């Protein structure tokens, strides 16, 4: 059970009455979907970032408006969790917006895992973990055209 996502975080992405209707006001379903979303994100991010530190950040109510969580990672986690919540209700009638947001989140995660996108401010994984995630990489120089 993760504390990375709070129930109040959903207010920016989905109306509370829709969330309650989808889960039938069962908070455990929301927590299960949150845990699944974070587990899915860990698969992509663990090779480059320290996921334990990244997802251990929790909002502090006494802090003066400064949220220690990375907002982009939080947004993607919410999109994935909401997709899983909608899938519980009726996967056939899933809205196109939710499908698009989920696909966008997974494409972003794939780009982060491939190294084409980096997460500014996220704690990097240890050097050993980064090497283990990508043991070798083959690169070459750009192709040259020689004209004689």
N, C-alpha and C positions, 0 to 999 in steps of 0.2 A: 504494500500500500504506500503510495507516494504522496507527499505533501507539496509537490512541485506545482500542481494545479489546484486552485481553490474553486469552489462552486460559484463565487462571485466573478471569476474570470470568464465564465461563459456568457455573461451579460453583454459583452462587446461583440459576440458572434451569433448568439441565438437568444430569443426571448425566453424568459424563465418559464412562462406558461407552456410553451412548446416543449421545452426540455422536460418539464414535469409530466406532460401528456405522453411523451415518448417513453419515459422510464416508469410511468405510473407511480411517480413520486417515490421510487425506490432508489435511495442514495447509493446502495451497494452496486447497482448496475453502472452508475456513473463512475464509481471508483474502479470497477473492473475494466471499463473501456479506457479510462485514464492510464491504468497500469499496462494495458495492451499497447496503447499509443506510445508510451515511454519505452516499452520493450522493443517495439518496432524501430523507434528512433535510435536506440542504443546500438542496434545491429549496424546501422549506417555510420554512426558517429564515433564509435568506440575506437576505430583505427587511428583517428586523428586527434580526438579530444578526450579529456578526462570526464567521462560521463558521470562518475560518482560525484565529482564536484559540481558539474553542470546542473544535474537534476537534484542535488541536495539543497540548492538555494531555495529558501522559502521567504515569502513576504513577511516583513516585520511590521506589525500594527503600530508599534511605538515609533518607527522611523518616520522622518519628516518627508514623506512622499517618495522616497528613494526605494525602488524595488530592486533587490539584488539579482532577480532572475533575468536572464537574457530574453528580451521581449520578442525577438524574431523566433527563437527556439520555442518560446511559450505559444506564439501564434500558430506555429506549425503543429505543435503537440495538441492544441485545441482543435485544429482542423481535422486531424486524424482521429481524435477521440469523438468528435461530433459525428464524423462519418460512421464510426463503429456504433454509436448510439442510434443513428438513423437506420443502420442496417438491422438492428434488433427489431424495429417496428415493422417495416415492410420493405424489403430490399428491392422489390419490383418497382415500387413507386418512389424510389429515391430521387430527390430533386437533382437537377443537372448542376446547380450551384455547388451542392455538397460533393458531387462526383468530381467536378472541376477543381475544387479546393483540395480534395484529397490527392488527386493526380498531381496538382501543383506542388503539394508538400512532398510527395514521394520523388518527384523529379528534382526538387531542391535537395533532398537528402542524397540522392544518387550523385548529384553534382558535387556536393560537399565531400562525399566518400571518394569520388574520383580525383578530387583536388582542384577542380576548376573554380570552385567557390570556397571561400574561407569565412568562418564566423568570427567577426571582429570582437575581441574581448572574451572569447571562450577560452577556458583553460586547456592548453595543449596536453595531449597524452604524453606519457613518458617516452623517451627515445627508444627503449626496448619494445614498447607496444607499437610504436609507429613502424619500426623495422619488421616486427612480426606480422603486422597487417599487410605490408607490401614488401616481401622479401627481395624482390628484384624488379627492375623496371628497364625496359629496353627503349632507348631513344636514339635518334639519329639527327644529323644536321639536315637543314632544309635542302630540298633538291635544287641543284644548280643546272642551268642550261648553258652549255658551252657552245659557242658558235665560232667556227674557224673560217 
